[in-house]
């Protein structure tokens, strides 16, 4: 926006236009008194998004200026809504005293400037954050140009806690690594942002993914910029980082500088995530298994909500972080298991500790707000209460503890007692939210403050005495001495009593100040002098309190590292006791986790479904065994594959998912819903369960299924766990069956992974005769008086049929439709047995086409097919080559007709 020469804007509007021009991609919150005002297009957008009134203020270029505003005191509520809709907000504050502006002239405008950009990944306000969910800001860097040879890295931080991590990635793993973090905002260099290869990935995050100038990601200056931020000469003490990792870290720091302005975040030293140290779970698998969110995006109903027994915000975030990134090191997993086991065995200590942690303030986030200059007295009180709880927990802890818990207790014992003493002696028991009004320093803490407060409080009594005297002298019983920010102290009487304030000689000591509709206001020289003394006392008291606040904030800053370690220790204790509470309440058992390829689960249950049954009907969950360990006594080969058949509604998908969830729970160090479990570490988890399309990418349900299946066949290794449900059911019967065959064979022969493969293609069960590690299993059902009963039990064998018509009947399909389906099924089954097809079957185009396609080929065509098959070596074929060979054979068959 630029001003027209013939219609120059007012000084205030000119200032707004200038500041808005510097922040074109943000809604500008322009501070005017007790409101943040928005103008022009910003006002219209805010009105639509927030549902607030759109008004106008003056004109610009001959047009009315739209205006909308929100109160400063409730700005957080409005910011939350704007951020949720994907907006960024530039907060513009007054940066000088209005008295200074008046000195420059009557028309001078108070200087204002943007003090902060509020974006989804940089929120720190307690009211805008979910206590149990991290809020990650991520930077994605790429070096080496476009294509598969490019190097990628991710850097992410939770500004509300100061965590800072890095990981190097590649084009195949990038989506998986990003999904593990669940960032609220991703910043990417402009050329990378517009790279067509990455567009499908970035589009998943919508407005949360935003381009930034390439200069932020400059790898040549990255190390220098990171060193400068942390105030060190070299990063050698932080560990070894690649150039692309440093580029991501430097970009993240630069973006924080851009959004936080003068405030310097207290970030932890960057921690490098070692490749292979965490279970890789791709986005489709995370969504399918509903680890932290359901398919509809809700937390309720997810695995996380089911297992979360934590009682602190920091503990809830730590649990969510562990669930998002399970470990792959058996020793590290066993260390966490030992912590949980210690509290399972010691109920009194567990209950005592959980009681001490319950209601504890969020020390991590309070520390971050203070470091950014956004914390108030309650943030200091949170630090004080966190220290007190830390000391109590450390004192009550047992001397014999597992390593993880012993380290946590040591961190609590090392918390600064002098800081706790200073905070306890200075802060009142109950403190206000905002520091500007004072009242947060306890009486007796600072003698000078007590003196100023005494004068201020005593003045109230003096005012009351003066009011009584004036009322007696004038005879006006309803005379009142009041105060406001404009007039200060004044005498107010009704209009009819105003004459009584005049003296007998016409002169009076009461000086007229203001006339209202029903009252008149006066002052006196005596009242003016008293006001000066009162204002001085109040100002002095507030000055002393604010100085005390700054001293305490500085002391907290000096102890930041110890405080952060203490907060992390309390979170570890919270998670360990919570998982122990879960294990005891739900009768879960500790799994044996090692570096073998074993996968044996006895009496396994689906944790979310079981919880839903308990909360609803109270019906018990039917447990089932699963054994994907390498077949044979030695168990030194590759893992097994189970081919699972059975009816819809029989429980196949639940069985598949429960075993994947058991693997995840085991590798975060938790007990698992089973009577016994022995699991070799799973390094990659794949799930192709359920059906959905992708309108944004123009992909049908079947196309999405094929893309996900291709990713599994291209990436799964021997340590992977794969669960596949109904591969090939989204296309024609023979195409689907062919694809299902072509998918399961490489899993056995090439990928060598442990897998559960559920299907309605009963023809596939014949594979168990030639695939040595494949086993057939089925879901048991019973028929009773024409009705089907689903037993939800997994047993060895093959399903005799799919019971689809019975399920359709249960779903409420009209009786005539059910009966017609039975007739068609009966005729089709007779046709498969070689009986003559009836006329109505001939009228069904699908089955007519099938009949034609399975006719016996001519003898010469038979020879060509036989020769082509003989030339194939299945063991040497890649998945792609196997699929191409299948198409070639199909073409030979068609050519023979």
Secondary structure by P-SEA (a helix, b strand, c coil): ccccccccccaaaaaaaaaaaacccccccccccccccccaaaaaaaaaaaccccccccccccbbbbbbbbbccaaaaaaaaaaaabbbbbbbcccccaaaaaaaccccccbbbbccccccccccccccccccccbbbbbbbbcccccccbbbbbbbbcccccccbbbbbcccaaaaaaaaacccbbbbcccccccccaaaaaaaacccccccccccccccaaaaaaaaaaccccccccccccaaaaaaaaaaaaaaaaaccccccccccbbbbccccbbbbcaaaaaaacccccccccccccccccccccccaaaaaaaaaaaacccccaaaaaaaaaaaaaaaacaaaaaaaaaaacccccaaaaaaaaaaccccaaaaaaaaaaaaaaaaaaaaccccccaaaaaaaaaaaaccaaaaaaaaacccccccccccccccccccccaaaaaaaaaaaaaaaaaaaaaaaaaaaaccccccccccccccbbbbbcccccccccccccccccccccccccccccccaaaaaaaaaaaaaaaaaaaaaaaaaaaaaaaaaaaaaaaaaaaaaaaaaaaaaaaaaaaaaabbbbbbcccccbbbbcccccaaaaaaaaacccbbbbbbcccccccccccccbbbbbbbbbcccccaaaaaaaaaaaaaaaaacccccccbbbbccccbbbbbcbbbbbccccccaaaaaaaaaaaaaacccccbbbbbccccccccaaaaaaaaaaaaaaacccccbbbbbbbccccccccccccccbbbbbbbbbbcccbbbbccccccccccccaaaaaaaaacccaaaaaaaaaaaaaaaaaaacccccccccccaaaaaaaaaaccccaaaaaaaaaaaaacccccccaaaaaaaaaaaaaaaaaac
